[in-house]
């Protein structure tokens, strides 16, 4: 990823400016000849080092940092200095670095964004640029931008509206495209669409870097986004728009507005739904039961719950069920109880799941009445799956499937230990956070984390290669199946529902290959179909070396 103002010019390819050019800088790895030719003599210490030796130094410095936030600040500064070294370091061990570059550390980094800020990265488009957005986008030095991750900062991880401080999210999310799936970093552009923030404390912080206004009403926001989307098409043709962490209602509305018109997706909605479907698919394969025969109860009926429910419906339709049959398999329960037709003020998206049933505000009662085989928590209500809930699910099912997806950890509906203990080891469990392994009766359970990084980097890689016109729900269903297919027997035996994190790049390539094959099969892809999709994708991967 390039910094603002890092337009490639002859000047930035030599001398001191070269050491300040993160894409070309090699630091102490410049050879004696290069130093002589490029005007670097005297600007570097004597030693000429290999990339491996530089990585060794980076790891040592990271080790010495007392907190992950400091590791984050260090890594971001490293990527500003030397992109190759940064990616060489993080790609060597993505499982270790993803939690630093992204969730949970990035949340902390966003909170203190105005305070830890060093230099601009990506682009900031503000309301005042209306009418000139295309012109502003042209200030970006790269023309071949293939992905823009755009956020308003309107709903960041469990932090709510943090406005321009949310910039850490598009930056981190795009770094994961490369760190996990080797998508070339030069084609990635993070953008913060600064429409103001509802967060009064932030607006009052003298170090806050964003617009100090309330966000506009929906219609004005939509007009601004329309211009932004149109400008992106014009300035960066073929670019995929990845919407991330917008306020829930904006996210759903805007996805519906653009999903059939332009190359775009929303990771909070579609990526999340896909990774949950991946976990469910793996769980059902473990117990040998088809999705079509399950009863699914959601605890929480917000944007995550509805998004997951809708993708499950799409998956069931793909298995031959009618829309009504597919929807009948799913019920939702929220802060006011079970969604049923007598409930006032249900949104259109919720109404389709409000099946005829007696009103209930008691989760255990609802479980006993509806007899779900799968219980999915997306409520932000920590501890809501208490012993009674887990025991009720375990009484009704030989192997209850219980996902407690709310995060951060204190919001999880139950912990892994509680799910395994209260179900007597029967539950197939996944969470939104990574819980430690649980030892019970001489057996080790390995709880899965429904982490979107199993899906979106692979989708990004497939999109990078196949250049689809659109990304459809089916692409996310294919991704979910590909993820489930990579959960090996040994992992399944320990209750794990997601692939191993030992070789993330391999996993992402396998998933990307399946998605790209699907894109070719369905006529979505615009690239020339290759003979061997996997080999072709492998030939396109970014490799961090000098
Ligand atoms: P949201 O605010 O749109 O919806 C929350 C829903 O939970 C609402 O329907 C609300 O009525 C319900 N709720 C709140 N308190 C409740 C209570 N005491 N009892 C019953 N229902 C209650 O939030 P959103 O975006 O749907 O996210 C929900 C949670 O899911 C968040 O904690 C988020 O972190 C988590 N999540 C996890 C993901 C993952 O694991 N990959 C991905 C996306 C979201």
Boltz pocket constraint, residues with backbone or C-beta under 6 A from the ligand:
constraints:
  - pocket:
      binder: B
      contacts: [[A, 157], [A, 158], [A, 248], [A, 268], [A, 272], [A, 275], [A, 299], [A, 300], [A, 301], [A, 302], [A, 303], [A, 304], [A, 305], [A, 333], [A, 334], [A, 335], [A, 336], [A, 377], [A, 378], [A, 379], [A, 380], [A, 381], [A, 384], [A, 405], [A, 406], [A, 407], [A, 408], [A, 411], [A, 431], [A, 432], [A, 433], [A, 450], [A, 451], [A, 452]]
      max_distance: 6.0
